Amino acid sequence: MRAVEYDRYGDADVLHMVDHPVPQRVHGQLMIEVLASSVNPIDYRIRQGEMKGLLPFGFPRVPGYDVAGIVTESDGDSSFAVGDRVMAFLDHTRGGALADYAVCSDSVAARIPDFMSIQDAAAIPLAGTTALQSLRDHGKIKRGQTVLINGASGGVGMFAVQIAKHYGCHVDAIASSRNREFCLSLGADHFYDYEQDDFTKSDERWDIIFDVSGKAHYLNARAVLKEGGHFVSTEPSITGLLMTILTWPLSKSGQVMLANPSGDDLRELIRLYETGNLNVTIDSTFPFEEAAKAHRRVEEGVDRGKVVLIN
Ligand SMILES: NC(=O)c1ccc[n+]([C@@H]2O[C@H](COP(=O)([O-])OP(=O)(O)OC[C@H]3O[C@@H](n4cnc5c(N)ncnc54)[C@H](OP(=O)(O)O)[C@@H]3O)[C@@H](O)[C@H]2O)c1
């Protein structure tokens, strides 16, 4: 099969197309013919060597965690049949989405409804799951709360704004000024431009501050968190880990989240999409052969939404 891989850390030029063995499927897994995938910042961060020494398996690596495609092999007792259209958030540290075929556990896939395009399906898994788990599981979101999304116009943020609105919250969005109208169109009640406004000096108070961009600090943000509020960051670091451990008993907690692949959460995101509560914005689409361009696009900063690759 065709795959995009790299055999050393570096810039996007290390990505190259190879003829690669089809991955082995074991019991409990699906084999998926990949029709589309999407790029997330974690893909270029790993490729640059940020997780050097932390990830098993070494080189070569096939990047990517989001797939949308067609089941070509499954177990007899699987809830998925050959021919089903599915999306998945690949559940292994290896990644493997940028290929003609990918394998994953049944438990991290969900059927794509007929009305959803393959591009939208590829855009949802990792970013949508991150937004949902951050607000629901870490932020303990409740109806009527005030929620601040710091980094509202990118892959995760655009889902987070819409999910928080679906929960019936007052939602404030932060991005650069060029994304004001986009964030308001997602349903945000108020917009802050991070180049002009420092939300940590605001008179507003929030129940949840979701720091999607990883640019804020708990110690500054806690001043504008309500009592019982939650600061949730996507940025894994030693200080983030310490924050999670030290602040959990406090009335204003801070946590670093790590997105956990889950078919149930994909079905929840699909339900929101189906009921018109979750729209997908695609920043740009590249053919699979131009994976390096797609990585560069995410690395240099998207205009808004997700970058999708079509096989
Ligand atoms: N821990 C996890 O499991 C997990 C999962 C998913 C993602 N992440 C991390 O989450 C981050 C965001 O992912 P993404 O896919 O949403 O990235 P993205 O699509 O590149 O979006 C980044 C967002 O951050 C905004 N931003 C940039 N500089 C900012 C600043 N100084 N203050 C506030 N906002 C700023 C951007 O706004 P403008 O474009 O308007 O500048 C944009 O809305 C990445 O670092 C990624 O690695 C972690």
The ligand as a Tripos MOL2 file, in Angstrom:
@<TRIPOS>MOLECULE
LIG
   48    52     1     0     0
SMALL
NO_CHARGES

@<TRIPOS>ATOM
      1 N1         -3.6510   17.1570   25.0410 N.am      1 LIG1
      2 C1         -4.3150   16.6630   23.9900 C.2       1 LIG1
      3 O1         -4.8130   15.5110   24.0000 O.2       1 LIG1
      4 C2         -4.4780   17.5180   22.7690 C.ar      1 LIG1
      5 C3         -5.4230   17.1490   21.8110 C.ar      1 LIG1
      6 C4         -5.6060   18.0050   20.7100 C.ar      1 LIG1
      7 C5         -4.8380   19.1660   20.5720 C.ar      1 LIG1
      8 N2         -3.9090   19.4390   21.5200 N.ar      1 LIG1
      9 C6         -3.1120   20.6810   21.4220 C.3       1 LIG1
     10 O2         -4.0390   21.7570   21.3810 O.3       1 LIG1
     11 C7         -3.4940   22.8470   20.6320 C.3       1 LIG1
     12 C8         -4.5440   23.3750   19.6680 C.3       1 LIG1
     13 O3         -4.8910   22.3980   18.7180 O.3       1 LIG1
     14 P1         -5.7580   22.8160   17.4410 P.3       1 LIG1
     15 O4         -5.8960   21.6120   16.5900 O.co2     1 LIG1
     16 O5         -6.9760   23.5400   17.8500 O.co2     1 LIG1
     17 O6         -4.7240   23.8630   16.7560 O.3       1 LIG1
     18 P2         -4.9830   24.9730   15.6340 P.3       1 LIG1
     19 O7         -6.0290   24.4790   14.6930 O.co2     1 LIG1
     20 O8         -3.6540   25.3430   15.1230 O.co2     1 LIG1
     21 O9         -5.6370   26.2230   16.4360 O.3       1 LIG1
     22 C9         -4.8850   27.0250   17.3130 C.3       1 LIG1
     23 C10        -5.8060   28.0790   17.9100 C.3       1 LIG1
     24 O10        -5.0590   28.8540   18.8670 O.3       1 LIG1
     25 C11        -5.2560   30.2400   18.5820 C.3       1 LIG1
     26 N3         -4.1050   30.9920   19.0970 N.ar      1 LIG1
     27 C12        -2.8830   31.1670   18.5410 C.ar      1 LIG1
     28 N4         -2.1110   31.9440   19.3450 N.ar      1 LIG1
     29 C13        -2.8750   32.2380   20.4330 C.ar      1 LIG1
     30 C14        -2.6540   33.0180   21.6070 C.ar      1 LIG1
     31 N5         -1.4840   33.6310   21.8480 N.pl3     1 LIG1
     32 N6         -3.6540   33.0940   22.5170 N.ar      1 LIG1
     33 C15        -4.8390   32.4810   22.3020 C.ar      1 LIG1
     34 N7         -5.1210   31.7600   21.1910 N.ar      1 LIG1
     35 C16        -4.1390   31.6350   20.2790 C.ar      1 LIG1
     36 C17        -5.4780   30.3150   17.0790 C.3       1 LIG1
     37 O11        -6.1470   31.5300   16.7150 O.3       1 LIG1
     38 P3         -5.7070   32.3690   15.3890 P.3       1 LIG1
     39 O12        -5.5920   31.3660   14.2620 O.co2     1 LIG1
     40 O13        -6.8260   33.3380   15.1870 O.co2     1 LIG1
     41 O14        -4.3680   33.0050   15.7050 O.co2     1 LIG1
     42 C18        -6.3760   29.0800   16.8930 C.3       1 LIG1
     43 O15        -7.6980   29.3900   17.2560 O.3       1 LIG1
     44 C19        -2.2250   22.3100   19.9790 C.3       1 LIG1
     45 O16        -1.1020   22.7670   20.7070 O.3       1 LIG1
     46 C20        -2.3520   20.7980   20.1170 C.3       1 LIG1
     47 O17        -1.1010   20.1490   20.1730 O.3       1 LIG1
     48 C21        -3.6920   18.6470   22.6000 C.ar      1 LIG1
@<TRIPOS>BOND
     1     1     2 1
     2     2     3 2
     3     2     4 1
     4     4     5 ar
     5     4    48 ar
     6     5     6 ar
     7     6     7 ar
     8     7     8 ar
     9     8     9 1
    10     8    48 ar
    11     9    10 1
    12     9    46 1
    13    10    11 1
    14    11    12 1
    15    11    44 1
    16    12    13 1
    17    13    14 1
    18    14    15 2
    19    14    16 1
    20    14    17 1
    21    17    18 1
    22    18    19 2
    23    18    20 1
    24    18    21 1
    25    21    22 1
    26    22    23 1
    27    23    24 1
    28    23    42 1
    29    24    25 1
    30    25    26 1
    31    25    36 1
    32    26    27 ar
    33    26    35 ar
    34    27    28 ar
    35    28    29 ar
    36    29    30 ar
    37    29    35 ar
    38    30    31 1
    39    30    32 ar
    40    32    33 ar
    41    33    34 ar
    42    34    35 ar
    43    36    37 1
    44    36    42 1
    45    37    38 1
    46    38    39 2
    47    38    40 1
    48    38    41 1
    49    42    43 1
    50    44    45 1
    51    44    46 1
    52    46    47 1
@<TRIPOS>SUBSTRUCTURE
     1 LIG1         1 GROUP 0 **** ****
